[in-house]
Every structure is written in C-alpha cells, then in structure tokens.
Amino acid sequence: MPTHDPAILALATSAAGYLATVTVLALTAIAAPTSVRRREARTILALLLSCGP
C-alpha cells in the first residue's frame, strides 16, 4: 500500500491549478469577443509563462 505524502499532494494540486489557469487564459486569448480582452489575456499568459510581454 503506497503512503500518501501531504507535500506531494499539495504539489500536485498546485500544478493542476496552474495548468488549469494557463489553459483558461490561452483559450480566452484565442476566443475572447473583444480585442481588449484578448490582449489582456495574452499579457497575463505571458507573465505566467515568464515570456515577458
């Protein structure tokens, strides 16, 4: 029976949350109805991915 380490669970939960946030922002950057929303989503996505604006 494997043991469940709380640190691993916390890391996995954080990684899943980060990936979900990046995915939603990427979809918003593509499908937003206005150019302002697309630009804002691209800016935030660039900050999260550390690409720089």
Distance bins in CASP14 RR format, pairs under 12 A and 6 or more apart:
PFRMAT RR
TARGET T0000
AUTHOR 0000-0000-0000
RMODE 2
METHOD distances of the structure
MODEL  1
2 8 0 0 0 0 0 1 0 0 0 0 0
2 9 0 0 0 0 0 1 0 0 0 0 0
3 9 0 0 0 0 0 1 0 0 0 0 0
4 10 0 0 0 0 0 1 0 0 0 0 0
4 12 0 0 0 0 0 1 0 0 0 0 0
5 11 0 0 0 0 1 0 0 0 0 0 0
5 12 0 0 0 0 0 1 0 0 0 0 0
6 12 0 0 0 0 0 1 0 0 0 0 0
6 13 0 0 0 0 0 1 0 0 0 0 0
7 13 0 0 0 0 0 1 0 0 0 0 0
7 14 0 0 0 0 0 1 0 0 0 0 0
8 14 0 0 0 0 0 1 0 0 0 0 0
8 15 0 0 0 0 0 1 0 0 0 0 0
9 15 0 0 0 0 0 1 0 0 0 0 0
9 16 0 0 0 0 0 1 0 0 0 0 0
10 16 0 0 0 0 0 1 0 0 0 0 0
10 17 0 0 0 0 0 1 0 0 0 0 0
11 17 0 0 0 0 0 1 0 0 0 0 0
11 18 0 0 0 0 0 1 0 0 0 0 0
12 18 0 0 0 0 0 1 0 0 0 0 0
12 19 0 0 0 0 0 1 0 0 0 0 0
13 19 0 0 0 0 0 1 0 0 0 0 0
13 20 0 0 0 0 0 1 0 0 0 0 0
14 20 0 0 0 0 0 1 0 0 0 0 0
14 21 0 0 0 0 0 1 0 0 0 0 0
15 21 0 0 0 0 0 1 0 0 0 0 0
15 22 0 0 0 0 0 1 0 0 0 0 0
16 22 0 0 0 0 0 1 0 0 0 0 0
16 23 0 0 0 0 0 1 0 0 0 0 0
17 23 0 0 0 0 1 0 0 0 0 0 0
17 24 0 0 0 0 1 0 0 0 0 0 0
17 25 0 0 0 0 0 1 0 0 0 0 0
17 48 0 0 0 0 0 1 0 0 0 0 0
18 24 0 0 0 0 0 1 0 0 0 0 0
18 25 0 0 0 0 0 1 0 0 0 0 0
18 48 1 0 0 1 0 0 0 0 0 0 0
18 49 0 0 0 0 0 1 0 0 0 0 0
19 25 0 0 0 0 0 1 0 0 0 0 0
19 26 0 0 0 0 0 1 0 0 0 0 0
19 48 0 0 0 0 0 1 0 0 0 0 0
19 49 0 0 0 0 0 1 0 0 0 0 0
20 26 0 0 0 0 0 1 0 0 0 0 0
20 27 0 0 0 0 0 1 0 0 0 0 0
20 48 0 0 0 0 0 1 0 0 0 0 0
21 27 0 0 0 0 0 1 0 0 0 0 0
21 28 0 0 0 0 0 1 0 0 0 0 0
21 41 0 0 0 0 0 1 0 0 0 0 0
21 44 0 0 0 0 1 0 0 0 0 0 0
21 45 0 0 0 0 1 0 0 0 0 0 0
21 47 0 0 0 0 0 1 0 0 0 0 0
21 48 1 0 0 1 0 0 0 0 0 0 0
21 49 0 0 0 0 0 1 0 0 0 0 0
22 28 0 0 0 0 0 1 0 0 0 0 0
22 29 0 0 0 0 0 1 0 0 0 0 0
22 41 0 0 0 0 0 1 0 0 0 0 0
22 44 0 0 0 0 1 0 0 0 0 0 0
22 45 1 0 0 1 0 0 0 0 0 0 0
22 46 0 0 0 0 0 1 0 0 0 0 0
22 47 0 0 0 0 0 1 0 0 0 0 0
22 48 1 0 1 0 0 0 0 0 0 0 0
22 49 1 0 0 1 0 0 0 0 0 0 0
22 50 0 0 0 0 0 1 0 0 0 0 0
22 51 0 0 0 0 0 1 0 0 0 0 0
23 29 0 0 0 0 0 1 0 0 0 0 0
23 30 0 0 0 0 0 1 0 0 0 0 0
23 41 0 0 0 0 0 1 0 0 0 0 0
23 45 0 0 0 0 1 0 0 0 0 0 0
23 48 0 0 0 0 0 1 0 0 0 0 0
23 49 0 0 0 0 0 1 0 0 0 0 0
24 30 0 0 0 0 0 1 0 0 0 0 0
24 31 0 0 0 0 0 1 0 0 0 0 0
24 32 0 0 0 0 0 1 0 0 0 0 0
24 41 0 0 0 0 1 0 0 0 0 0 0
24 44 0 0 0 0 0 1 0 0 0 0 0
24 45 0 0 0 0 1 0 0 0 0 0 0
24 48 0 0 0 0 0 1 0 0 0 0 0
25 31 0 0 0 0 0 1 0 0 0 0 0
25 32 0 0 0 0 0 1 0 0 0 0 0
25 37 0 0 0 0 0 1 0 0 0 0 0
25 38 0 0 0 0 0 1 0 0 0 0 0
25 40 0 0 0 0 1 0 0 0 0 0 0
25 41 1 0 1 0 0 0 0 0 0 0 0
25 42 0 0 0 0 1 0 0 0 0 0 0
25 43 0 0 0 0 1 0 0 0 0 0 0
25 44 1 0 1 0 0 0 0 0 0 0 0
25 45 1 0 1 0 0 0 0 0 0 0 0
25 46 0 0 0 0 1 0 0 0 0 0 0
25 47 0 0 0 0 1 0 0 0 0 0 0
25 48 1 0 0 1 0 0 0 0 0 0 0
25 49 0 0 0 0 1 0 0 0 0 0 0
26 32 0 0 0 0 0 1 0 0 0 0 0
26 38 0 0 0 0 0 1 0 0 0 0 0
26 41 1 0 0 1 0 0 0 0 0 0 0
26 42 0 0 0 0 1 0 0 0 0 0 0
26 44 0 0 0 0 0 1 0 0 0 0 0
26 45 1 0 0 1 0 0 0 0 0 0 0
26 46 0 0 0 0 0 1 0 0 0 0 0
26 48 0 0 0 0 1 0 0 0 0 0 0
26 49 0 0 0 0 1 0 0 0 0 0 0
27 37 0 0 0 0 0 1 0 0 0 0 0
27 38 0 0 0 0 0 1 0 0 0 0 0
27 41 0 0 0 0 1 0 0 0 0 0 0
27 42 0 0 0 0 0 1 0 0 0 0 0
27 45 0 0 0 0 0 1 0 0 0 0 0
28 34 0 0 0 0 0 1 0 0 0 0 0
28 36 0 0 0 0 0 1 0 0 0 0 0
28 37 1 0 0 1 0 0 0 0 0 0 0
28 38 1 0 0 1 0 0 0 0 0 0 0
28 39 0 0 0 0 0 1 0 0 0 0 0
28 40 0 0 0 0 1 0 0 0 0 0 0
28 41 1 0 1 0 0 0 0 0 0 0 0
28 42 0 0 0 0 1 0 0 0 0 0 0
28 43 0 0 0 0 0 1 0 0 0 0 0
28 44 0 0 0 0 1 0 0 0 0 0 0
28 45 0 0 0 0 1 0 0 0 0 0 0
29 35 0 0 0 0 0 1 0 0 0 0 0
29 36 0 0 0 0 0 1 0 0 0 0 0
29 37 0 0 0 0 1 0 0 0 0 0 0
29 38 1 0 1 0 0 0 0 0 0 0 0
29 39 0 0 0 0 1 0 0 0 0 0 0
29 40 0 0 0 0 1 0 0 0 0 0 0
29 41 1 1 0 0 0 0 0 0 0 0 0
29 42 1 0 1 0 0 0 0 0 0 0 0
29 43 0 0 0 0 1 0 0 0 0 0 0
29 44 0 0 0 0 1 0 0 0 0 0 0
29 45 1 0 1 0 0 0 0 0 0 0 0
29 46 0 0 0 0 1 0 0 0 0 0 0
29 48 0 0 0 0 0 1 0 0 0 0 0
29 49 0 0 0 0 0 1 0 0 0 0 0
30 37 0 0 0 0 0 1 0 0 0 0 0
30 38 1 0 0 1 0 0 0 0 0 0 0
30 41 0 0 0 0 1 0 0 0 0 0 0
30 42 0 0 0 0 1 0 0 0 0 0 0
30 45 0 0 0 0 0 1 0 0 0 0 0
31 37 0 0 0 0 1 0 0 0 0 0 0
31 38 0 0 0 0 1 0 0 0 0 0 0
31 41 0 0 0 0 1 0 0 0 0 0 0
32 38 1 0 1 0 0 0 0 0 0 0 0
32 39 0 0 0 0 1 0 0 0 0 0 0
32 40 0 0 0 0 1 0 0 0 0 0 0
32 41 1 0 0 1 0 0 0 0 0 0 0
32 42 0 0 0 0 1 0 0 0 0 0 0
32 44 0 0 0 0 0 1 0 0 0 0 0
32 45 0 0 0 0 0 1 0 0 0 0 0
33 41 0 0 0 0 0 1 0 0 0 0 0
34 40 0 0 0 0 1 0 0 0 0 0 0
34 41 0 0 0 0 0 1 0 0 0 0 0
35 41 0 0 0 0 0 1 0 0 0 0 0
35 42 0 0 0 0 0 1 0 0 0 0 0
36 42 0 0 0 0 0 1 0 0 0 0 0
36 43 0 0 0 0 0 1 0 0 0 0 0
37 43 0 0 0 0 0 1 0 0 0 0 0
37 44 0 0 0 0 0 1 0 0 0 0 0
38 44 0 0 0 0 0 1 0 0 0 0 0
38 45 0 0 0 0 0 1 0 0 0 0 0
39 45 0 0 0 0 0 1 0 0 0 0 0
39 46 0 0 0 0 0 1 0 0 0 0 0
39 53 0 0 0 0 1 0 0 0 0 0 0
40 46 0 0 0 0 0 1 0 0 0 0 0
40 47 0 0 0 0 0 1 0 0 0 0 0
40 53 0 0 0 0 0 1 0 0 0 0 0
41 47 0 0 0 0 0 1 0 0 0 0 0
41 48 0 0 0 0 0 1 0 0 0 0 0
42 48 0 0 0 0 0 1 0 0 0 0 0
42 49 0 0 0 0 0 1 0 0 0 0 0
42 51 0 0 0 0 1 0 0 0 0 0 0
42 52 0 0 0 0 0 1 0 0 0 0 0
42 53 0 0 0 0 1 0 0 0 0 0 0
43 49 0 0 0 0 0 1 0 0 0 0 0
43 51 0 0 0 0 0 1 0 0 0 0 0
43 52 0 0 0 0 1 0 0 0 0 0 0
43 53 1 0 1 0 0 0 0 0 0 0 0
44 51 0 0 0 0 0 1 0 0 0 0 0
44 52 0 0 0 0 0 1 0 0 0 0 0
44 53 0 0 0 0 1 0 0 0 0 0 0
45 51 0 0 0 0 1 0 0 0 0 0 0
45 52 0 0 0 0 0 1 0 0 0 0 0
45 53 0 0 0 0 1 0 0 0 0 0 0
46 52 1 0 1 0 0 0 0 0 0 0 0
46 53 1 0 1 0 0 0 0 0 0 0 0
47 53 1 0 0 1 0 0 0 0 0 0 0
END
